[in-house]
């Protein structure tokens, strides 16, 4: 019974860390998509993630729109959490290469989940409130536009029907299944702690 409670506790801790990682990657994507920084939701994400990003901003400078400090913070937090959870669970010290691969897989998984849920939100909003001015709706449209615009150039809307989200959903699932799946398998035992 105690071992099951301990295992459930470790999985809860892993889930909470993955939720924070989700917020870090959301911050990364908001900056990469040049979303409105002064949007109240953007400000909330920045305030929640700033304590772990600030120490890395001194030496990890952004490259264009990509905030390396946020990516670095995500990698470090996930790697430390994997090491600690594996130690507490009694697996001993996992191979550091596997931990690094699992951390990269976790970041990729979080980014793909953000896009997946943002696309669902965009589709629902386009049906019920296409001209919505709520900060959340604006942020969703700003977040997905950089990945939707190139697809729309290739597959333009057919009248009122836009097929580009279907193509993006397929791409997300392929990347998740092939790339993240391969990284998770390559991480070995550490791969069990990758996703939500």
Secondary structure, 3 states (H helix, E strand, C coil): CHHHHHHHHHHHHHHHHHHHHHHHHHHHHHHHCCCCCCCHHHHHHHHHHHHHHHHHHCCCCCECCECHHHHHHHHHHHHHHHHHHHHHHCCCCCCHHHHHHHHHHHHHHHHHHHHHHHHHHHHHHHHHCCCCCCHHHHHHHHHHHHHHHHHHHHCCCECCECCHHHHHHHHHHHHHHHHHHHHHHHCHHHHHHCCC
